[in-house]
Amino acid sequence: MSVQADIEQKIRNALDPAFLDVINESHMHNVPPGSESHFKVIVVSPEFEALGRVQRHQRVNGILADELAGPVHALSMETHTAPEWEARGGVRLESPLCHGGSKADG
């Protein structure tokens, strides 16, 4: 199973999201083609109702602890309740382009 599929399955099982999008953004970084190391997750879940943003992110980080300790180098996330997501009109934040240099740069 791919890293992306593992992330999707773990979040679905733990948070029963109303909306989930797991985006592999590795191609935007200085990594080999086909890498699965940089991800963005957008999660809308009732589990977030009583939690602040930091606690929501801690919850997701805990769910994905194995991936973050292994193949995932970077994880960006948007965590919302259904009313928050609706108020945003389902609009996602755009990820910035990577400004990291090449490993060959001195």
Residue frames relative to the residue before (quaternion, step in Angstrom):
aa qw qx qy qz dx dy dz
M 1.0000 0.0000 0.0000 0.0000 0.00 0.00 0.00
S 0.4906 -0.6706 0.4727 0.2936 3.58 -1.03 0.75
V 0.6365 -0.5077 0.4074 0.4137 3.57 -1.26 0.37
Q 0.6362 0.5349 -0.3290 0.4481 3.58 0.95 -0.85
A 0.6677 0.4904 -0.2976 0.4744 3.60 0.92 -0.88
D 0.6210 0.5341 -0.3385 0.4632 3.61 1.03 -0.73
I 0.6465 0.5180 -0.3116 0.4654 3.56 0.95 -0.91
E 0.6575 0.5146 -0.3071 0.4566 3.58 0.88 -0.96
Q 0.6831 0.4959 -0.2922 0.4495 3.57 0.83 -0.98
K 0.6715 0.5048 -0.3069 0.4474 3.59 0.85 -0.90
I 0.6735 0.4795 -0.3033 0.4738 3.59 0.92 -0.85
R 0.6344 0.5263 -0.3344 0.4568 3.60 0.95 -0.81
N 0.6894 0.4910 -0.2834 0.4509 3.58 0.87 -0.94
A 0.7399 0.4375 -0.2305 0.4561 3.58 0.96 -0.83
L 0.8230 0.2801 -0.1063 0.4826 3.60 0.94 -0.85
D 0.2412 -0.7970 0.5191 0.1929 3.61 1.25 -0.17
P 0.0490 0.8686 -0.4919 0.0326 3.60 0.79 1.01
A 0.4683 -0.6293 0.5464 0.2935 3.52 -1.26 0.62
F 0.7733 0.0247 -0.0072 0.6335 3.55 1.22 -0.59
L 0.0649 0.7791 -0.6206 0.0607 3.54 -1.02 0.85
D 0.0534 0.7565 -0.6509 0.0341 3.52 -0.99 0.90
V 0.0814 -0.7685 0.6345 0.0148 3.55 -0.80 1.08
I 0.0787 -0.8246 0.5594 -0.0310 3.53 -0.50 1.27
N 0.2876 -0.7343 0.5907 0.1707 3.55 -0.81 1.04
E 0.0809 -0.8220 0.5637 0.0005 3.56 -0.45 1.26
S 0.2843 0.8019 -0.4866 0.1986 3.57 1.25 0.31
H 0.6219 0.5702 -0.3412 0.4144 3.58 1.03 -0.77
M 0.6347 0.5364 -0.3214 0.4539 3.60 1.24 -0.36
H 0.7030 0.4377 -0.2288 0.5117 3.57 1.32 -0.07
N 0.6092 -0.5676 0.4232 0.3572 3.53 -1.32 0.24
V 0.3852 0.6884 -0.5098 0.3433 3.55 0.41 1.29
P 0.6308 -0.5373 0.3799 0.4112 3.61 -1.15 0.37
P 0.6133 -0.5421 0.4163 0.3958 3.60 -1.13 0.56
G 0.7915 0.2997 -0.2379 0.4766 3.56 -1.04 0.82
S 0.4257 0.7213 -0.4553 0.3019 3.59 1.26 0.06
E 0.1437 -0.7402 0.6485 0.1040 3.53 -1.30 0.50
S 0.3236 0.7778 -0.4667 0.2694 3.54 0.47 1.24
H 0.7564 0.2721 -0.1468 0.5765 3.60 1.21 -0.47
F 0.0411 0.8258 -0.5560 0.0843 3.57 -0.60 1.17
K 0.1666 -0.7133 0.6663 0.1395 3.48 -1.38 0.41
V 0.0746 -0.7827 0.6165 0.0419 3.56 -0.94 0.89
I 0.1221 -0.7358 0.6628 0.0663 3.51 -1.12 0.83
V 0.0106 0.8164 -0.5712 0.0842 3.55 -0.53 1.24
V 0.0682 -0.7505 0.6569 0.0215 3.54 -0.95 1.00
S 0.1715 0.8099 -0.5312 0.1802 3.56 -0.43 1.22
P 0.5068 -0.6324 0.4884 0.3236 3.57 -1.11 0.67
E 0.5162 0.6469 -0.4029 0.3908 3.60 1.26 -0.35
F 0.6758 0.5169 -0.2833 0.4426 3.59 1.19 -0.49
E 0.3764 0.7806 -0.4483 0.2193 3.60 1.29 -0.20
A 0.8028 0.2893 -0.1389 0.5026 3.61 0.77 -0.99
L 0.6272 0.5587 -0.3234 0.4357 3.57 1.27 0.14
G 0.4204 -0.6607 0.5584 0.2738 3.53 -1.18 0.63
R 0.7313 -0.4410 0.2851 0.4352 3.56 -1.27 0.18
V 0.6541 0.5087 -0.3278 0.4538 3.61 0.89 -0.85
Q 0.6737 0.4894 -0.2998 0.4656 3.60 0.90 -0.87
R 0.6075 0.5403 -0.3473 0.4673 3.60 1.07 -0.66
H 0.6798 0.4780 -0.2878 0.4759 3.56 0.88 -0.94
Q 0.6219 0.5255 -0.3415 0.4696 3.59 1.03 -0.72
R 0.6260 0.5375 -0.3332 0.4563 3.59 1.02 -0.79
V 0.6793 0.4710 -0.2894 0.4827 3.60 0.86 -0.93
N 0.6359 0.5242 -0.3292 0.4609 3.59 0.95 -0.83
G 0.6452 0.5190 -0.3165 0.4628 3.59 1.02 -0.75
I 0.6403 0.5252 -0.3137 0.4646 3.56 1.00 -0.84
L 0.7764 0.3258 -0.1508 0.5180 3.57 1.02 -0.85
A 0.2037 0.8290 -0.5014 0.1408 3.60 1.20 0.47
D 0.6660 0.5052 -0.3156 0.4489 3.61 0.89 -0.87
E 0.6648 0.4940 -0.3037 0.4709 3.58 0.95 -0.85
L 0.6749 0.4925 -0.2958 0.4631 3.59 0.98 -0.83
A 0.6597 0.4774 -0.3030 0.4950 3.58 1.17 -0.49
G 0.7583 0.3576 -0.1851 0.5128 3.57 1.23 -0.32
P 0.8915 0.0438 -0.0246 0.4502 3.55 -0.56 -1.17
V 0.6730 0.4958 -0.3108 0.4524 3.62 1.13 -0.50
H 0.2595 -0.7843 0.5539 0.1032 3.53 -0.67 1.21
A 0.8103 0.0367 0.0302 0.5841 3.57 1.02 -0.85
L 0.0423 -0.7861 0.6165 -0.0100 3.54 -1.05 0.88
S 0.1073 -0.7553 0.6460 0.0277 3.52 -0.77 1.14
M 0.0136 0.8334 -0.5524 0.0126 3.59 -0.95 0.70
E 0.1637 -0.6986 0.6858 0.1216 3.45 -1.39 0.56
T 0.0392 -0.8033 0.5938 -0.0248 3.57 -0.70 1.10
H 0.0471 0.8276 -0.5494 0.1046 3.56 -0.56 1.20
T 0.3950 -0.6057 0.6120 0.3202 3.49 -1.39 0.24
A 0.6817 -0.4810 0.3379 0.4357 3.60 -1.22 0.27
P 0.6759 0.4791 -0.3291 0.4530 3.67 0.81 -0.80
E 0.6235 0.5294 -0.3406 0.4637 3.61 1.05 -0.69
W 0.6618 0.5124 -0.2945 0.4613 3.55 0.95 -0.93
E 0.6528 0.5043 -0.3057 0.4755 3.57 1.00 -0.85
A 0.6422 0.5261 -0.3238 0.4539 3.60 0.99 -0.81
R 0.6617 0.4781 -0.2937 0.4973 3.59 1.17 -0.59
G 0.4085 -0.7149 0.4687 0.3199 3.57 1.25 -0.27
G 0.5995 -0.5883 0.3493 0.4153 3.58 1.21 0.51
V 0.4256 0.7075 -0.4595 0.3272 3.57 1.23 0.39
R 0.2687 -0.7653 0.5703 0.1299 3.55 -0.86 1.04
L 0.4891 -0.6187 0.5198 0.3284 3.52 -1.22 0.49
E 0.4218 -0.6900 0.5258 0.2636 3.57 -1.02 0.77
S 0.4021 -0.6949 0.5411 0.2503 3.56 -0.99 0.80
P 0.4527 -0.6785 0.4958 0.2980 3.57 -0.98 0.78
L 0.5573 -0.5729 0.4737 0.3699 3.52 -1.25 0.41
C 0.5374 -0.6122 0.4737 0.3347 3.55 -1.12 0.65
H 0.1712 -0.7873 0.5855 0.0898 3.56 -0.93 0.92
G 0.3848 0.7262 -0.4790 0.3085 3.55 1.28 0.29
G 0.4564 -0.6922 0.4921 0.2653 3.50 -1.11 0.68
S 0.6331 -0.5095 0.4232 0.4007 3.50 -1.32 0.14
K 0.5635 -0.5938 0.4514 0.3551 3.56 -1.11 0.60
A 0.6440 0.5251 -0.3149 0.4588 3.56 1.22 -0.47
D 0.5390 0.6117 -0.4138 0.4050 3.59 1.24 -0.29
G 0.3707 -0.7529 0.5081 0.1938 3.54 -1.01 0.78
